[in-house]
Amino acid sequence: MSKFRILHLSDTHFRLKYKRQLEKMGIDYFPPHVLETFLKTMQFQGFDMVVITGDLVHEGDAADYKAFQKLINQYIPKSLPIYYALGNHDRRDHFYKGMKGLETPRNQEAPRREWLYDYVIDHDDYRFIFLDNFEPESRTAQISDEQGEWLKTQLERAQQDRVIIFMHHPLDILIQEGLPYTEVSDLTRAILQDSKLLGIFAGHVHMNRSTMIGTTPLWTAPSIYCGFHPADQEMYYTNHLGFNVITLDGQRIDVFSDIITPTKKYYRPIK
């Protein structure tokens, strides 16, 4: 079996125009320019897949999603598959219209909630499950029992004995203490310890973190929009941007986190 390499990006927060968002954060660079420079200079040879785990666009409209997709497709080779999860700053109706050309969300993999972007991709020896774990109506991160049952079905149907989950909100990792964790029932936590499940990958926290969900490892990727970093009992916006390289080798997973701005600069505290 050959190794399978995944470029894991997250939290690109793309916008054609940010209004006063960057000013409020104190950021002195334009994130889409950073993203384009990264895509221009990244060596994509040797990768088998690109995954972006949510907050693709920062509360933008269909035109933002269309421009984001155009930028991604301009630099990533057409032979390299690209898959997306959606985050809390993604507006699902605009995502479907701008990147899928659909006025009404349609998702054959998850007919129970048409706006959910849950789907499954099989690549050779691996099954990749993409889970939409944000509840727009309540503005919380959660995996409902209904969604957990769907997940259980996808695990049971897997012909492979190696399954990876990608989603935006991590479990049991917070940006700051005091914020709510992703809501997951005991039933779903039991499902997440299925023997076929090798690991879970997420974003949202704008930094590289890892934990264990029972017997299943979970990793987060840095952001390519802005970093979050604790200092002086505060959480600060920083220019520490990065990505993860995931290497799958049978049952083994290697995760390498790379930083594209090695000189860290602190901006304003996150409020």
N, C-alpha and C positions, 0 to 999 in steps of 0.2 A: 504494500500500500504506500502510495506517495503522500508526502505532506500536503496539507491544504492550508493556504495562507489567505487571511482576510484582513483588509484595511478597514479598521473600525474608526469612523469619525462620529462626532456628536455635537449637537448644540451649535449649529452654524448661524442661527438667528439672522438669516439673510433679510435685507430690505433694500429696495431701490432708494428709498428716502426714510430716514429714521426720525424725522421731526426733532424733538428735543431729547430723545432717549439717550444718546451718547453723551450729550452735555450733562444730563442728570447723573450719569455714572462717572463723569470726569474723564472718560476715555478720549485720548488724543490721536486715535488712528481710525481709519474707516474699515470696518470688518470685511466687507466684500472684497476690498483690495487685498487684504491679507489672505482671504480664501483663494482668490484668483492666483496670487503669487505662489501659494502652496501647490495648487493644482498644476501650474505651469512647470514647477521645478520637481515635483514628486516623480520618482521612478516607479512606474506601475508594473514593470516587468516582474514576473514571479508571483504576482497576486492572482488568486482565483475568484475573488469576490470583493466588492466594496459594500459596506453597510453604514448607514447614517442613522443613529438612534434618536431621532426626534428633535423638536424645536428647529426644524429645517428653516422656517421663516418666522420672524418675530411679529406675530399678530398682523400679518399683512394680508393683501387681497390676492385674487387669482393672478394678476399681473406680476406680483412678486414671485409667486410659485413658478410661473412660466419662465421668468428671467433666471431664477435659481436653477431650474432644470436645464436651461440652455447653457448656463455657465458650466454646470457639472458635465454635461454631454460634450461640451467643446474640448475638454482636456482629458477626460477619462476615456481610454480606448473603447471603441464600440464592442470589441470582443469581450470586455470585462463586465460581467453582470453587476448591476447596482440595485440594492434593496433598501427600503426605508421603513423605519418605525415612525410613529407620530407622537409628539409631546404636548405638554400643557399650553405652550404658546402657538401651537399649530391650529389654525382654523380649518376644520375638516371640510366644510363646504367649499372653501376657496382652494384647498389642496386638491380635492377631486376635480374641480373645474379647471384649475390652472395646470395640473400635471397629468390628469387622466382624461380631460376633455369631457367630463360628466357633470351634468347639471344636478343630478340626484345621486348621492352615494350609492354604489352597488358593490356588494361584497359577497360573492358566492360561497366563500369559505365560512362566513359568519352571518347567515341570514337572520339570526335572532335580533341583531341591532345593526341596521344598515349603515349607520355612520361609523361603526367600529372598523378599524383597519387591521383586522386579524387575518393572517394567511400563512400558508405553509409552502416551503420550497425544498425539494429533494435534490441533492447533489451527490451522486455516486454513493459513498458510504455514510453520508450524513443527512439528517433531516433538520432543517432550520425552521423554527416557529417564530413568527413575528406577532407580538402581542400588544394591543392598544390598551394600556392600563391607566388611562385618564378618563374621568367622568366629567364631561363639560358642564352638565347640569348642576352638579354639586361642587364643581371646581376642586375635587379631591382625586388623589391617586388610589386606585383600587383594582383588585382582581375579584370580580364577583363570583359567587358559586356557579352561576350559569356559565361564566367565562371559564371557570376552573373545569367544569364538566366538558366544555369544548376542548380545552387543553388535554384533558385526560383521554378523550377520543383520539386526538391527533397522536398522542404517545402510543396508544394501543394499536393504531393503524400503521405505525411506522414499521416498514420492512427492515429498516436499519436499527442497529442497537446503539447508535450514537446520535443523540439529539441535543441541539443547542437552541436556547431561547434568546431572542433579542427584544428589548422593550426600552421605553424611555425612563420611567421612574424605577430606581433600584428598590430593593426590599432591605429594610433594617440599616440603611445608610441615610443620613440627613445632611443637608447643606449647613444648617445651624441647629443647635439644640433648641428644643421648644416647638419646632415645627412638627406637624403630624407625619407619622410614617405612612407608607403605602398600606392600605387596608387589605389584608389577606386573611381569609378564614382558615381555621384549623384544617378543614377539608382540602382546601387548595394547597396549603403548606405540605400536606401529606403527598399530594400529587407531584409537587415540585421535588420530591425525593425519589421519584421513579428511577429505577436502576439504569434506564436508557438515557437519562438526562445527564450530560457531561458538564454543562455549565450554563450560566445566565450572564448576559452582557447588557449593560444599560448606560445611560448618560445622566443628564439632569443636574448633577452636582458640580459640573465644571472642573473636575479634578479626578485624578486616578485614585480609586479606592478599591478595596476588596473585602469580602466577608464570606461567611458560610451560611447558607440557608439549609439548616439541618446538615445533610451530607453533600449538598450541592454547592460548589463555589460560584460566587458572583463577583464580576469585575465591572467597574465603571470606566469610561473613557474621558480624557480631558476635553474641554471645549475648544473650538477653533474660532470662537467669537470673543470670549473673555474668560479669564480664569477667576476662581474664587480661592482665597487663601486666608486662613486665620492668623491674626497678629494682634497683640495687645488686647485680648478678649473681644476683638471685633472680627468680622468677616469682611475682607476687602475685595473689591474688583482689582484684578491685575491683568497684565499683558502676557501671562504665562499660558500660552496656547499650545495645544498638542494633539496627539492621536495615539491610538493603539494599533499594534500589529499582533494579530492572533494567529498562531500556528497550531493546527490540529494534526496530530500524528497518532492515528489509532485512538486509543483511550486517553492519550496524553494531550494536555493543552499547555502551550507556552504563551504568555502575554508580555509583550514588550511595549512600554509606554515611552513615547518620544516627545520631546518639547521643541517647538520650532522658534521660540523666543527665549533663549537661555538667560538673558539678563532681565531679572524680574523687576517690574516697576509697579508700585502700589498706587491705586487711585482712591476713590472714596469708599467709605464703609458701606456695606449693603444694609439697607434699612427695610 
